[in-house]
Amino acid sequence: MKTYLSISIIAVFLLLSQSACNQQVKKMKYNKLTSEEQSVILNKATERPFTGEYVNTTAKGTYECRQCNAPLYRSEDKFKSDCGWPSFDDEIPGAVKKVLDTDGRRTEIICANCGGHLGHVFVGEQLTKKNTRYCVNSISMKFIPDKIMTNKNEEVAYLASGCFWGTQYYLMKSPGIISTTVGYMGGHTKNPSYKEVCTGTTGHVETTEVVFDKTKTSYEDLVKLYYETHDFTQVGGQGPDIGDQYQSVIFYTNDEQRKIAEKYVEILTGKGYKVATLLRPAPEFWPAEDYHQEYYEKKHGTPYCHIYRKLF
């Protein structure tokens, strides 16, 4: 009797766990896929060689998962392998999972965020110094080009430090700033509304886009100000604003910005801080509604959770 009772309890537990898992999956909103995309991403088919959209692309930008928009690869890591599919010798850290293929020989690569099939990874071919080839189906990805500024003295930065009202308040007053716009980045839905972002289900982060004049200020100056105006040690929010949409994130647009961001994480870590800021390649930026723009200027107020303190 005890044995049967134990088995019943285990069965009920498994059913409840599966139900919870199913509910979690339902909450995830992924991009709608065509039948061809489903064939590869969900059913692990392979597109025909030399037919993919990104086999020969050389533009600078980020390759994202077509199903969930998670950043996967940078253009700097793409190389010509003549294998018939886009090839990369490195991934964005943590973006890709490697699992044994069903054939028992190859290593399959899947999106670490949604589990969508990407292709296979091969090591030891001596094609690049990193000696690795991520062989990816074009149809499993979408390409987001780096933002190109028409004025060579202009550059754009994307900084998230909690409620974007406060982030914008300090950045827009900094010398050399041409314009600032608050909006949303990093999610898996297009052009989200503030109400949708606040549900915490879209994956977006409240972000400020900053266009600045490189002859009057620098990206490094902005990163310093960024860290001096929020609590970069807080995880999953900022002050009383709790949720992933308020997390501390630097979305870098190129390798130079990434290195500067990493430099200041190291500097602050050396000062004894436990830095929670995430460093991610910049995906598409979606401007927020008009009433969010320059909020404190319109209200003649000051931020409640962003306070300046000198650190550098």
Beta strands, then each sheet from edge to edge (+ up, - down):
strand 1: 61-65
strand 2: 71-74
strand 3: 78-79
strand 4: 87-88
strand 5: 96-100
strand 6: 107-111
strand 7: 117-123
strand 8: 132-136
strand 9: 141-145
strand 10: 154-161
strand 11: 177-185
strand 12: 205-213
strand 13: 237-238
strand 14: 241-242
strand 15: 248-252
strand 16: 278-281
strand 17: 286-287
sheet 1: 2+ 1- 9+
sheet 2: 3+ 4- 8+ 7- 6+ 5-
sheet 3: 16+ 15+ 10- 12+ 11- 17+
sheet 4: 13+ 14-
end
